[in-house]
Amino acid sequence: MPKPVFSEERCKGCELCTVACPKKIVVLASRFNSKGYRVAACSDESQCIGCMLCAKNCPDMVIEIHK
């Protein structure tokens, strides 16, 4: 089962990953990183299909998909 892993300190909250996710499970969390940006997170890992579109669209390489 694929599992998205986020490097929250690199996230700038650009939301490109949220737009790219076909399942709409990548969202901006309510928490902030040390730079003051809202971070991307997965709302339901069990729904992740491992397509990697979120990771491919992230300009800062925040997301990895672990299988």
Secondary structure, DSSP 8 states (H G I E B T S, - for coil): --EEEE-GGG-----HHHHH-TTS-EEEEEEE-TTS-EEEEES-GGG-----HHHHH-TT--EEEE-
